[in-house]
């Protein structure tokens, strides 16, 4: 599992998070993982509106569940 935080003025760290998680999963010889994306921007939608699960694939093809909070 990897946690990334999006702060005001920063770009979306999803790609960076998937790459980082891919490295962790490779070292642990795991095929799947979870990426939690926290949005700390003041203009972000309320959690009830932005919270969602989605599926993604890491650069080397591992399956990841992304939780946006």
PQR file of N, CA, C, O and H, with PARSE charges and radii, in Angstrom:
ATOM      1  N   UNK A   1       0.848  -1.172   0.000 -0.4000 1.5000
ATOM      2  CA  UNK A   1       0.000   0.000   0.000 -0.0000 2.0000
ATOM      3  C   UNK A   1       0.889   1.229   0.000  0.5500 1.7000
ATOM      4  O   UNK A   1       1.921   1.262   0.670 -0.5500 1.4000
ATOM      5  N   UNK A   2       0.487   2.225  -0.746 -0.4000 1.5000
ATOM      6  CA  UNK A   2       1.201   3.499  -0.799 -0.0000 2.0000
ATOM      7  C   UNK A   2       0.176   4.607  -0.623  0.5500 1.7000
ATOM      8  O   UNK A   2      -0.940   4.515  -1.135 -0.5500 1.4000
ATOM      9  H   UNK A   2      -0.351   2.198  -1.290  0.4000 1.0000
ATOM     10  N   UNK A   3       0.553   5.649   0.097 -0.4000 1.5000
ATOM     11  CA  UNK A   3      -0.294   6.827   0.310 -0.0000 2.0000
ATOM     12  C   UNK A   3       0.378   8.023  -0.333  0.5500 1.7000
ATOM     13  O   UNK A   3       1.554   8.287  -0.085 -0.5500 1.4000
ATOM     14  H   UNK A   3       1.459   5.724   0.513  0.4000 1.0000
ATOM     15  N   UNK A   4      -0.363   8.747  -1.155 -0.4000 1.5000
ATOM     16  CA  UNK A   4       0.114   9.985  -1.755 -0.0000 2.0000
ATOM     17  C   UNK A   4      -0.861  11.095  -1.391  0.5500 1.7000
ATOM     18  O   UNK A   4      -2.070  10.874  -1.325 -0.5500 1.4000
ATOM     19  H   UNK A   4      -1.319   8.532  -1.356  0.4000 1.0000
ATOM     20  N   UNK A   5      -0.333  12.281  -1.156 -0.4000 1.5000
ATOM     21  CA  UNK A   5      -1.149  13.429  -0.774 -0.0000 2.0000
ATOM     22  C   UNK A   5      -1.000  14.508  -1.840  0.5500 1.7000
ATOM     23  O   UNK A   5       0.112  14.883  -2.211 -0.5500 1.4000
ATOM     24  H   UNK A   5       0.649  12.460  -1.210  0.4000 1.0000
ATOM     25  N   UNK A   6      -2.127  14.997  -2.322 -0.4000 1.5000
ATOM     26  CA  UNK A   6      -2.114  16.121  -3.267 -0.0000 2.0000
ATOM     27  C   UNK A   6      -2.370  17.397  -2.480  0.5500 1.7000
ATOM     28  O   UNK A   6      -3.435  17.593  -1.894 -0.5500 1.4000
ATOM     29  H   UNK A   6      -3.031  14.692  -2.020  0.4000 1.0000
ATOM     30  N   UNK A   7      -1.368  18.251  -2.484 -0.4000 1.5000
ATOM     31  CA  UNK A   7      -1.446  19.518  -1.746 -0.0000 2.0000
ATOM     32  C   UNK A   7      -1.688  20.667  -2.713  0.5500 1.7000
ATOM     33  O   UNK A   7      -1.471  20.525  -3.917 -0.5500 1.4000
ATOM     34  H   UNK A   7      -0.502  18.092  -2.959  0.4000 1.0000
ATOM     35  N   UNK A   8      -2.139  21.813  -2.189 -0.4000 1.5000
ATOM     36  CA  UNK A   8      -2.390  22.967  -3.060 -0.0000 2.0000
ATOM     37  C   UNK A   8      -1.149  23.317  -3.881  0.5500 1.7000
ATOM     38  O   UNK A   8      -0.035  23.342  -3.358 -0.5500 1.4000
ATOM     39  H   UNK A   8      -2.315  21.929  -1.211  0.4000 1.0000
ATOM     40  N   UNK A   9      -1.354  23.586  -5.170 -0.4000 1.5000
ATOM     41  CA  UNK A   9      -0.273  23.985  -6.054 -0.0000 2.0000
ATOM     42  C   UNK A   9       0.551  22.838  -6.617  0.5500 1.7000
ATOM     43  O   UNK A   9       1.454  23.070  -7.420 -0.5500 1.4000
ATOM     44  H   UNK A   9      -2.260  23.565  -5.595  0.4000 1.0000
ATOM     45  N   UNK A  10       0.262  21.612  -6.216 -0.4000 1.5000
ATOM     46  CA  UNK A  10       1.003  20.453  -6.715 -0.0000 2.0000
ATOM     47  C   UNK A  10       0.186  19.738  -7.783  0.5500 1.7000
ATOM     48  O   UNK A  10      -1.042  19.821  -7.809 -0.5500 1.4000
ATOM     49  H   UNK A  10      -0.472  21.424  -5.563  0.4000 1.0000
ATOM     50  N   UNK A  11       0.894  19.034  -8.663 -0.4000 1.5000
ATOM     51  CA  UNK A  11       0.202  18.249  -9.701 -0.0000 2.0000
ATOM     52  C   UNK A  11      -0.294  16.938  -9.098  0.5500 1.7000
ATOM     53  O   UNK A  11       0.117  16.545  -8.007 -0.5500 1.4000
ATOM     54  H   UNK A  11       1.891  18.967  -8.642  0.4000 1.0000
ATOM     55  N   UNK A  12      -1.164  16.285  -9.814 -0.4000 1.5000
ATOM     56  CA  UNK A  12      -1.726  15.006  -9.369 -0.0000 2.0000
ATOM     57  C   UNK A  12      -0.604  13.961  -9.256  0.5500 1.7000
ATOM     58  O   UNK A  12       0.073  13.683 -10.246 -0.5500 1.4000
ATOM     59  H   UNK A  12      -1.497  16.604 -10.701  0.4000 1.0000
ATOM     60  N   UNK A  13      -0.400  13.379  -8.068 -0.4000 1.5000
ATOM     61  CA  UNK A  13       0.692  12.429  -7.865 -0.0000 2.0000
ATOM     62  C   UNK A  13       0.352  10.968  -8.184  0.5500 1.7000
ATOM     63  O   UNK A  13       1.086  10.066  -7.781 -0.5500 1.4000
ATOM     64  H   UNK A  13      -0.950  13.604  -7.263  0.4000 1.0000
ATOM     65  N   UNK A  14      -0.749  10.725  -8.899 -0.4000 1.5000
ATOM     66  CA  UNK A  14      -1.157   9.350  -9.180 -0.0000 2.0000
ATOM     67  C   UNK A  14      -0.075   8.580  -9.926  0.5500 1.7000
ATOM     68  O   UNK A  14       0.257   7.462  -9.532 -0.5500 1.4000
ATOM     69  H   UNK A  14      -1.345  11.458  -9.226  0.4000 1.0000
ATOM     70  N   UNK A  15       0.475   9.139 -10.974 -0.4000 1.5000
ATOM     71  CA  UNK A  15       1.498   8.457 -11.772 -0.0000 2.0000
ATOM     72  C   UNK A  15       2.722   8.121 -10.924  0.5500 1.7000
ATOM     73  O   UNK A  15       3.253   7.013 -10.995 -0.5500 1.4000
ATOM     74  H   UNK A  15       0.206  10.047 -11.293  0.4000 1.0000
ATOM     75  N   UNK A  16       3.156   9.077 -10.134 -0.4000 1.5000
ATOM     76  CA  UNK A  16       4.295   8.863  -9.230 -0.0000 2.0000
ATOM     77  C   UNK A  16       3.981   7.754  -8.228  0.5500 1.7000
ATOM     78  O   UNK A  16       4.831   6.911  -7.941 -0.5500 1.4000
ATOM     79  H   UNK A  16       2.724   9.977 -10.077  0.4000 1.0000
ATOM     80  N   UNK A  17       2.770   7.756  -7.702 -0.4000 1.5000
ATOM     81  CA  UNK A  17       2.364   6.745  -6.731 -0.0000 2.0000
ATOM     82  C   UNK A  17       2.333   5.351  -7.325  0.5500 1.7000
ATOM     83  O   UNK A  17       2.749   4.387  -6.682 -0.5500 1.4000
ATOM     84  H   UNK A  17       2.079   8.440  -7.935  0.4000 1.0000
ATOM     85  N   UNK A  18       1.837   5.240  -8.564 -0.4000 1.5000
ATOM     86  CA  UNK A  18       1.794   3.934  -9.229 -0.0000 2.0000
ATOM     87  C   UNK A  18       3.207   3.403  -9.482  0.5500 1.7000
ATOM     88  O   UNK A  18       3.461   2.208  -9.327 -0.5500 1.4000
ATOM     89  H   UNK A  18       1.499   6.023  -9.086  0.4000 1.0000
ATOM     90  N   UNK A  19       4.117   4.284  -9.869 -0.4000 1.5000
ATOM     91  CA  UNK A  19       5.501   3.881 -10.103 -0.0000 2.0000
ATOM     92  C   UNK A  19       6.164   3.442  -8.809  0.5500 1.7000
ATOM     93  O   UNK A  19       6.852   2.422  -8.773 -0.5500 1.4000
ATOM     94  H   UNK A  19       3.911   5.254  -9.995  0.4000 1.0000
ATOM     95  N   UNK A  20       5.959   4.208  -7.751 -0.4000 1.5000
ATOM     96  CA  UNK A  20       6.544   3.877  -6.450 -0.0000 2.0000
ATOM     97  C   UNK A  20       5.982   2.561  -5.917  0.5500 1.7000
ATOM     98  O   UNK A  20       6.735   1.712  -5.439 -0.5500 1.4000
ATOM     99  H   UNK A  20       5.401   5.037  -7.780  0.4000 1.0000
ATOM    100  N   UNK A  21       4.672   2.391  -5.997 -0.4000 1.5000
ATOM    101  CA  UNK A  21       4.038   1.164  -5.530 -0.0000 2.0000
ATOM    102  C   UNK A  21       4.508  -0.036  -6.363  0.5500 1.7000
ATOM    103  O   UNK A  21       4.711  -1.125  -5.825 -0.5500 1.4000
ATOM    104  H   UNK A  21       4.060   3.080  -6.385  0.4000 1.0000
ATOM    105  N   UNK A  22       4.677   0.162  -7.653 -0.4000 1.5000
ATOM    106  CA  UNK A  22       5.174  -0.898  -8.520 -0.0000 2.0000
ATOM    107  C   UNK A  22       6.528  -1.415  -8.026  0.5500 1.7000
ATOM    108  O   UNK A  22       6.778  -2.620  -8.023 -0.5500 1.4000
ATOM    109  H   UNK A  22       4.512   1.046  -8.090  0.4000 1.0000
ATOM    110  N   UNK A  23       7.378  -0.512  -7.618 -0.4000 1.5000
ATOM    111  CA  UNK A  23       8.697  -0.892  -7.097 -0.0000 2.0000
ATOM    112  C   UNK A  23       8.564  -1.717  -5.817  0.5500 1.7000
ATOM    113  O   UNK A  23       9.224  -2.744  -5.662 -0.5500 1.4000
ATOM    114  H   UNK A  23       7.176   0.467  -7.620  0.4000 1.0000
ATOM    115  N   UNK A  24       7.712  -1.263  -4.907 -0.4000 1.5000
ATOM    116  CA  UNK A  24       7.490  -2.001  -3.652 -0.0000 2.0000
ATOM    117  C   UNK A  24       6.955  -3.410  -3.930  0.5500 1.7000
ATOM    118  O   UNK A  24       7.432  -4.392  -3.361 -0.5500 1.4000
ATOM    119  H   UNK A  24       7.176  -0.429  -5.033  0.4000 1.0000
ATOM    120  N   UNK A  25       5.967  -3.487  -4.805 -0.4000 1.5000
ATOM    121  CA  UNK A  25       5.350  -4.778  -5.105 -0.0000 2.0000
ATOM    122  C   UNK A  25       6.357  -5.725  -5.753  0.5500 1.7000
ATOM    123  O   UNK A  25       6.347  -6.927  -5.485 -0.5500 1.4000
ATOM    124  H   UNK A  25       5.580  -2.689  -5.267  0.4000 1.0000
ATOM    125  N   UNK A  26       7.219  -5.184  -6.600 -0.4000 1.5000
ATOM    126  CA  UNK A  26       8.241  -5.999  -7.227 -0.0000 2.0000
ATOM    127  C   UNK A  26       9.207  -6.597  -6.215  0.5500 1.7000
ATOM    128  O   UNK A  26       9.555  -7.775  -6.296 -0.5500 1.4000
ATOM    129  H   UNK A  26       7.227  -4.208  -6.817  0.4000 1.0000
ATOM    130  N   UNK A  27       9.638  -5.779  -5.263 -0.4000 1.5000
ATOM    131  CA  UNK A  27      10.558  -6.267  -4.234 -0.0000 2.0000
ATOM    132  C   UNK A  27       9.906  -7.318  -3.356  0.5500 1.7000
ATOM    133  O   UNK A  27      10.577  -8.227  -2.868 -0.5500 1.4000
ATOM    134  H   UNK A  27       9.356  -4.822  -5.198  0.4000 1.0000
ATOM    135  N   UNK A  28       8.593  -7.198  -3.152 -0.4000 1.5000
ATOM    136  CA  UNK A  28       7.866  -8.146  -2.311 -0.0000 2.0000
ATOM    137  C   UNK A  28       7.290  -9.317  -3.111  0.5500 1.7000
ATOM    138  O   UNK A  28       6.648 -10.203  -2.548 -0.5500 1.4000
ATOM    139  H   UNK A  28       8.048  -6.459  -3.548  0.4000 1.0000
ATOM    140  N   UNK A  29       7.517  -9.314  -4.394 -0.4000 1.5000
ATOM    141  CA  UNK A  29       6.972 -10.306  -5.335 -0.0000 2.0000
ATOM    142  C   UNK A  29       5.448 -10.450  -5.215  0.5500 1.7000
ATOM    143  O   UNK A  29       4.915 -11.559  -5.163 -0.5500 1.4000
ATOM    144  H   UNK A  29       8.039  -8.594  -4.852  0.4000 1.0000
ATOM    145  N   UNK A  30       4.770  -9.310  -5.173 -0.4000 1.5000
ATOM    146  CA  UNK A  30       3.310  -9.270  -5.108 -0.0000 2.0000
ATOM    147  C   UNK A  30       2.760  -8.783  -6.444  0.5500 1.7000
ATOM    148  O   UNK A  30       3.390  -7.967  -7.118 -0.5500 1.4000
ATOM    149  H   UNK A  30       5.203  -8.410  -5.215  0.4000 1.0000
ATOM    150  N   UNK A  31       1.606  -9.275  -6.820 -0.4000 1.5000
ATOM    151  CA  UNK A  31       0.992  -8.899  -8.082 -0.0000 2.0000
ATOM    152  C   UNK A  31      -0.032  -7.793  -7.998  0.5500 1.7000
ATOM    153  O   UNK A  31      -0.426  -7.235  -9.022 -0.5500 1.4000
ATOM    154  H   UNK A  31       1.094  -9.938  -6.273  0.4000 1.0000
ATOM    155  N   UNK A  32      -0.474  -7.464  -6.788 -0.4000 1.5000
ATOM    156  CA  UNK A  32      -1.501  -6.434  -6.622 -0.0000 2.0000
ATOM    157  C   UNK A  32      -1.159  -5.543  -5.433  0.5500 1.7000
ATOM    158  O   UNK A  32      -0.362  -5.910  -4.570 -0.5500 1.4000
ATOM    159  H   UNK A  32      -0.155  -7.917  -5.956  0.4000 1.0000
ATOM    160  N   UNK A  33      -1.776  -4.367  -5.408 -0.4000 1.5000
ATOM    161  CA  UNK A  33      -1.565  -3.447  -4.296 -0.0000 2.0000
ATOM    162  C   UNK A  33      -2.676  -2.417  -4.228  0.5500 1.7000
ATOM    163  O   UNK A  33      -3.638  -2.460  -4.995 -0.5500 1.4000
ATOM    164  H   UNK A  33      -2.423  -4.069  -6.109  0.4000 1.0000
ATOM    165  N   UNK A  34      -2.521  -1.485  -3.286 -0.4000 1.5000
ATOM    166  CA  UNK A  34      -3.502  -0.426  -3.072 -0.0000 2.0000
ATOM    167  C   UNK A  34      -2.771   0.915  -3.029  0.5500 1.7000
ATOM    168  O   UNK A  34      -1.752   1.054  -2.352 -0.5500 1.4000
ATOM    169  H   UNK A  34      -1.739  -1.450  -2.663  0.4000 1.0000
ATOM    170  N   UNK A  35      -3.295   1.894  -3.753 -0.4000 1.5000
ATOM    171  CA  UNK A  35      -2.778   3.256  -3.742 -0.0000 2.0000
ATOM    172  C   UNK A  35      -3.869   4.162  -3.178  0.5500 1.7000
ATOM    173  O   UNK A  35      -4.960   4.244  -3.742 -0.5500 1.4000
ATOM    174  H   UNK A  35      -4.123   1.782  -4.303  0.4000 1.0000
ATOM    175  N   UNK A  36      -3.579   4.837  -2.076 -0.4000 1.5000
ATOM    176  CA  UNK A  36      -4.527   5.761  -1.457 -0.0000 2.0000
ATOM    177  C   UNK A  36      -4.111   7.179  -1.835  0.5500 1.7000
ATOM    178  O   UNK A  36      -2.977   7.591  -1.591 -0.5500 1.4000
ATOM    179  H   UNK A  36      -2.693   4.771  -1.618  0.4000 1.0000
ATOM    180  N   UNK A  37      -5.033   7.914  -2.429 -0.4000 1.5000
ATOM    181  CA  UNK A  37      -4.771   9.284  -2.868 -0.0000 2.0000
ATOM    182  C   UNK A  37      -5.586  10.250  -2.001  0.5500 1.7000
ATOM    183  O   UNK A  37      -6.815  10.268  -2.069 -0.5500 1.4000
ATOM    184  H   UNK A  37      -5.955   7.580  -2.628  0.4000 1.0000
ATOM    185  N   UNK A  38      -4.897  11.045  -1.194 -0.4000 1.5000
ATOM    186  CA  UNK A  38      -5.562  12.016  -0.326 -0.0000 2.0000
ATOM    187  C   UNK A  38      -5.473  13.396  -0.968  0.5500 1.7000
ATOM    188  O   UNK A  38      -4.394  13.820  -1.382 -0.5500 1.4000
ATOM    189  H   UNK A  38      -3.899  11.030  -1.139  0.4000 1.0000
ATOM    190  N   UNK A  39      -6.586  14.089  -1.050 -0.4000 1.5000
ATOM    191  CA  UNK A  39      -6.636  15.412  -1.662 -0.0000 2.0000
ATOM    192  C   UNK A  39      -6.756  16.458  -0.557  0.5500 1.7000
ATOM    193  O   UNK A  39      -7.799  16.565   0.089 -0.5500 1.4000
ATOM    194  H   UNK A  39      -7.462  13.745  -0.713  0.4000 1.0000
ATOM    195  N   UNK A  40      -5.699  17.221  -0.343 -0.4000 1.5000
ATOM    196  CA  UNK A  40      -5.676  18.220   0.724 -0.0000 2.0000
ATOM    197  C   UNK A  40      -5.912  19.642   0.212  0.5500 1.7000
ATOM    198  O   UNK A  40      -5.749  20.602   0.965 -0.5500 1.4000
ATOM    199  H   UNK A  40      -4.852  17.134  -0.868  0.4000 1.0000
ATOM    200  N   UNK A  41      -6.290  19.786  -1.046 -0.4000 1.5000
ATOM    201  CA  UNK A  41      -6.525  21.118  -1.597 -0.0000 2.0000
ATOM    202  C   UNK A  41      -7.818  21.701  -1.029  0.5500 1.7000
ATOM    203  O   UNK A  41      -8.804  20.987  -0.849 -0.5500 1.4000
ATOM    204  H   UNK A  41      -6.423  19.006  -1.658  0.4000 1.0000
ATOM    205  N   UNK A  42      -7.803  22.977  -0.754 -0.4000 1.5000
ATOM    206  CA  UNK A  42      -8.971  23.620  -0.148 -0.0000 2.0000
ATOM    207  C   UNK A  42     -10.181  23.619  -1.087  0.5500 1.7000
ATOM    208  O   UNK A  42     -11.320  23.653  -0.620 -0.5500 1.4000
ATOM    209  H   UNK A  42      -7.002  23.557  -0.899  0.4000 1.0000
ATOM    210  N   UNK A  43      -9.954  23.580  -2.381 -0.4000 1.5000
ATOM    211  CA  UNK A  43     -11.064  23.596  -3.337 -0.0000 2.0000
ATOM    212  C   UNK A  43     -11.522  22.197  -3.741  0.5500 1.7000
ATOM    213  O   UNK A  43     -12.331  22.051  -4.657 -0.5500 1.4000
ATOM    214  H   UNK A  43      -9.030  23.552  -2.761  0.4000 1.0000
ATOM    215  N   UNK A  44     -11.017  21.180  -3.073 -0.4000 1.5000
ATOM    216  CA  UNK A  44     -11.425  19.810  -3.384 -0.0000 2.0000
ATOM    217  C   UNK A  44     -12.892  19.608  -3.009  0.5500 1.7000
ATOM    218  O   UNK A  44     -13.394  20.216  -2.063 -0.5500 1.4000
ATOM    219  H   UNK A  44     -10.360  21.298  -2.329  0.4000 1.0000
ATOM    220  N   UNK A  45     -13.551  18.767  -3.747 -0.4000 1.5000
ATOM    221  CA  UNK A  45     -14.938  18.431  -3.426 -0.0000 2.0000
ATOM    222  C   UNK A  45     -15.004  17.772  -2.058  0.5500 1.7000
ATOM    223  O   UNK A  45     -13.997  17.236  -1.595 -0.5500 1.4000
ATOM    224  H   UNK A  45     -13.143  18.273  -4.515  0.4000 1.0000
ATOM    225  N   UNK A  46     -16.157  17.791  -1.394 -0.4000 1.5000
ATOM    226  CA  UNK A  46     -16.309  17.066  -0.138 -0.0000 2.0000
ATOM    227  C   UNK A  46     -16.033  15.578  -0.346  0.5500 1.7000
ATOM    228  O   UNK A  46     -16.247  15.050  -1.437 -0.5500 1.4000
ATOM    229  H   UNK A  46     -16.975  18.226  -1.770  0.4000 1.0000
ATOM    230  N   UNK A  47     -15.562  14.911   0.694 -0.4000 1.5000
ATOM    231  CA  UNK A  47     -15.183  13.511   0.588 -0.0000 2.0000
ATOM    232  C   UNK A  47     -16.304  12.650   0.025  0.5500 1.7000
ATOM    233  O   UNK A  47     -16.050  11.760  -0.786 -0.5500 1.4000
ATOM    234  H   UNK A  47     -15.388  15.340   1.580  0.4000 1.0000
ATOM    235  N   UNK A  48     -17.524  12.899   0.437 -0.4000 1.5000
ATOM    236  CA  UNK A  48     -18.655  12.090  -0.032 -0.0000 2.0000
ATOM    237  C   UNK A  48     -18.809  12.168  -1.553  0.5500 1.7000
ATOM    238  O   UNK A  48     -19.344  11.246  -2.168 -0.5500 1.4000
ATOM    239  H   UNK A  48     -17.730  13.623   1.096  0.4000 1.0000
ATOM    240  N   UNK A  49     -18.342  13.267  -2.165 -0.4000 1.5000
ATOM    241  CA  UNK A  49     -18.458  13.433  -3.611 -0.0000 2.0000
ATOM    242  C   UNK A  49     -17.205  12.989  -4.360  0.5500 1.7000
ATOM    243  O   UNK A  49     -17.292  12.601  -5.524 -0.5500 1.4000
ATOM    244  H   UNK A  49     -17.907  14.016  -1.665  0.4000 1.0000
ATOM    245  N   UNK A  50     -16.038  13.041  -3.709 -0.4000 1.5000
ATOM    246  CA  UNK A  50     -14.803  12.690  -4.411 -0.0000 2.0000
ATOM    247  C   UNK A  50     -14.304  11.292  -4.054  0.5500 1.7000
ATOM    248  O   UNK A  50     -13.497  10.721  -4.788 -0.5500 1.4000
ATOM    249  H   UNK A  50     -15.968  13.357  -2.763  0.4000 1.0000
ATOM    250  N   UNK A  51     -14.772  10.733  -2.939 -0.4000 1.5000
ATOM    251  CA  UNK A  51     -14.311   9.414  -2.516 -0.0000 2.0000
ATOM    252  C   UNK A  51     -14.750   8.352  -3.499  0.5500 1.7000
ATOM    253  O   UNK A  51     -15.933   8.236  -3.818 -0.5500 1.4000
ATOM    254  H   UNK A  51     -15.427  11.197  -2.343  0.4000 1.0000
ATOM    255  N   UNK A  52     -13.797   7.582  -3.976 -0.4000 1.5000
ATOM    256  CA  UNK A  52     -14.120   6.557  -4.965 -0.0000 2.0000
ATOM    257  C   UNK A  52     -13.012   5.525  -5.047  0.5500 1.7000
ATOM    258  O   UNK A  52     -11.850   5.808  -4.755 -0.5500 1.4000
ATOM    259  H   UNK A  52     -12.836   7.676  -3.718  0.4000 1.0000
ATOM    260  N   UNK A  53     -13.396   4.325  -5.451 -0.4000 1.5000
ATOM    261  CA  UNK A  53     -12.440   3.268  -5.766 -0.0000 2.0000
ATOM    262  C   UNK A  53     -12.340   3.181  -7.278  0.5500 1.7000
ATOM    263  O   UNK A  53     -13.338   3.341  -7.980 -0.5500 1.4000
ATOM    264  H   UNK A  53     -14.340   4.095  -5.689  0.4000 1.0000
ATOM    265  N   UNK A  54     -11.148   2.931  -7.778 -0.4000 1.5000
ATOM    266  CA  UNK A  54     -10.971   2.685  -9.207 -0.0000 2.0000
ATOM    267  C   UNK A  54      -9.816   1.710  -9.383  0.5500 1.7000
ATOM    268  O   UNK A  54      -9.025   1.495  -8.465 -0.5500 1.4000
ATOM    269  H   UNK A  54     -10.337   2.801  -7.208  0.4000 1.0000
ATOM    270  N   UNK A  55      -9.729   1.134 -10.548 -0.4000 1.5000
ATOM    271  CA  UNK A  55      -8.660   0.184 -10.848 -0.0000 2.0000
ATOM    272  C   UNK A  55      -7.624   0.870 -11.728  0.5500 1.7000
ATOM    273  O   UNK A  55      -7.960   1.697 -12.576 -0.5500 1.4000
ATOM    274  H   UNK A  55     -10.372   1.309 -11.294  0.4000 1.0000
ATOM    275  N   UNK A  56      -6.357   0.513 -11.514 -0.4000 1.5000
ATOM    276  CA  UNK A  56      -5.266   1.057 -12.318 -0.0000 2.0000
ATOM    277  C   UNK A  56      -4.230  -0.041 -12.521  0.5500 1.7000
ATOM    278  O   UNK A  56      -4.281  -1.092 -11.882 -0.5500 1.4000
ATOM    279  H   UNK A  56      -6.084  -0.159 -10.825  0.4000 1.0000
ATOM    280  N   UNK A  57      -3.305   0.221 -13.410 -0.4000 1.5000
ATOM    281  CA  UNK A  57      -2.228  -0.715 -13.693 -0.0000 2.0000
ATOM    282  C   UNK A  57      -0.902   0.014 -13.540  0.5500 1.7000
ATOM    283  O   UNK A  57      -0.745   1.137 -14.020 -0.5500 1.4000
ATOM    284  H   UNK A  57      -3.264   1.075 -13.929  0.4000 1.0000
ATOM    285  N   UNK A  58       0.046  -0.624 -12.874 -0.4000 1.5000
ATOM    286  CA  UNK A  58       1.368  -0.035 -12.689 -0.0000 2.0000
ATOM    287  C   UNK A  58       2.156  -0.111 -13.999  0.5500 1.7000
ATOM    288  O   UNK A  58       1.738  -0.801 -14.928 -0.5500 1.4000
ATOM    289  H   UNK A  58      -0.081  -1.536 -12.485  0.4000 1.0000
ATOM    290  N   UNK A  59       3.284   0.587 -14.081 -0.4000 1.5000
ATOM    291  CA  UNK A  59       4.083   0.546 -15.308 -0.0000 2.0000
ATOM    292  C   UNK A  59       4.489  -0.873 -15.748  0.5500 1.7000
ATOM    293  O   UNK A  59       4.649  -1.119 -16.944 -0.5500 1.4000
ATOM    294  H   UNK A  59       3.624   1.148 -13.326  0.4000 1.0000
ATOM    295  N   UNK A  60       4.657  -1.802 -14.801 -0.4000 1.5000
ATOM    296  CA  UNK A  60       5.038  -3.160 -15.189 -0.0000 2.0000
ATOM    297  C   UNK A  60       3.848  -4.112 -15.291  0.5500 1.7000
ATOM    298  O   UNK A  60       4.036  -5.313 -15.484 -0.5500 1.4000
ATOM    299  H   UNK A  60       4.527  -1.602 -13.830  0.4000 1.0000
ATOM    300  N   UNK A  61       2.617  -3.587 -15.163 -0.4000 1.5000
ATOM    301  CA  UNK A  61       1.419  -4.387 -15.395 -0.0000 2.0000
ATOM    302  C   UNK A  61       0.749  -4.968 -14.165  0.5500 1.7000
ATOM    303  O   UNK A  61      -0.149  -5.800 -14.296 -0.5500 1.4000
ATOM    304  H   UNK A  61       2.464  -2.611 -15.006  0.4000 1.0000
ATOM    305  N   UNK A  62       1.160  -4.554 -12.969 -0.4000 1.5000
ATOM    306  CA  UNK A  62       0.498  -5.051 -11.754 -0.0000 2.0000
ATOM    307  C   UNK A  62      -0.839  -4.322 -11.574  0.5500 1.7000
ATOM    308  O   UNK A  62      -0.981  -3.154 -11.933 -0.5500 1.4000
ATOM    309  H   UNK A  62       1.889  -3.879 -12.863  0.4000 1.0000
ATOM    310  N   UNK A  63      -1.813  -5.042 -11.008 -0.4000 1.5000
ATOM    311  CA  UNK A  63      -3.144  -4.470 -10.790 -0.0000 2.0000
ATOM    312  C   UNK A  63      -3.180  -3.773  -9.426  0.5500 1.7000
ATOM    313  O   UNK A  63      -2.729  -4.316  -8.417 -0.5500 1.4000
ATOM    314  H   UNK A  63      -1.697  -5.992 -10.716  0.4000 1.0000
ATOM    315  N   UNK A  64      -3.732  -2.549  -9.429 -0.4000 1.5000
ATOM    316  CA  UNK A  64      -3.777  -1.735  -8.222 -0.0000 2.0000
ATOM    317  C   UNK A  64      -5.186  -1.177  -8.053  0.5500 1.7000
ATOM    318  O   UNK A  64      -5.813  -0.729  -9.013 -0.5500 1.4000
ATOM    319  H   UNK A  64      -4.098  -2.107 -10.248  0.4000 1.0000
ATOM    320  N   UNK A  65      -5.669  -1.215  -6.814 -0.4000 1.5000
ATOM    321  CA  UNK A  65      -6.908  -0.524  -6.469 -0.0000 2.0000
ATOM    322  C   UNK A  65      -6.530   0.849  -5.953  0.5500 1.7000
ATOM    323  O   UNK A  65      -5.713   0.972  -5.040 -0.5500 1.4000
ATOM    324  H   UNK A  65      -5.159  -1.580  -6.035  0.4000 1.0000
ATOM    325  N   UNK A  66      -7.126   1.889  -6.538 -0.4000 1.5000
ATOM    326  CA  UNK A  66      -6.856   3.269  -6.138 -0.0000 2.0000
ATOM    327  C   UNK A  66      -8.066   3.766  -5.341  0.5500 1.7000
ATOM    328  O   UNK A  66      -9.204   3.692  -5.805 -0.5500 1.4000
ATOM    329  H   UNK A  66      -7.790   1.789  -7.280  0.4000 1.0000
ATOM    330  N   UNK A  67      -7.802   4.264  -4.156 -0.4000 1.5000
ATOM    331  CA  UNK A  67      -8.845   4.864  -3.306 -0.0000 2.0000
ATOM    332  C   UNK A  67      -8.584   6.350  -3.257  0.5500 1.7000
ATOM    333  O   UNK A  67      -7.533   6.785  -2.784 -0.5500 1.4000
ATOM    334  H   UNK A  67      -6.878   4.324  -3.779  0.4000 1.0000
ATOM    335  N   UNK A  68      -9.530   7.136  -3.742 -0.4000 1.5000
ATOM    336  CA  UNK A  68      -9.400   8.600  -3.702 -0.0000 2.0000
ATOM    337  C   UNK A  68     -10.232   9.122  -2.527  0.5500 1.7000
ATOM    338  O   UNK A  68     -11.440   8.901  -2.445 -0.5500 1.4000
ATOM    339  H   UNK A  68     -10.383   6.783  -4.126  0.4000 1.0000
ATOM    340  N   UNK A  69      -9.547   9.817  -1.628 -0.4000 1.5000
ATOM    341  CA  UNK A  69     -10.209  10.388  -0.449 -0.0000 2.0000
ATOM    342  C   UNK A  69      -9.875  11.842  -0.301  0.5500 1.7000
ATOM    343  O   UNK A  69     -10.341  12.491   0.635 -0.5500 1.4000
ATOM    344  H   UNK A  69      -8.565   9.997  -1.695  0.4000 1.0000
TER
END
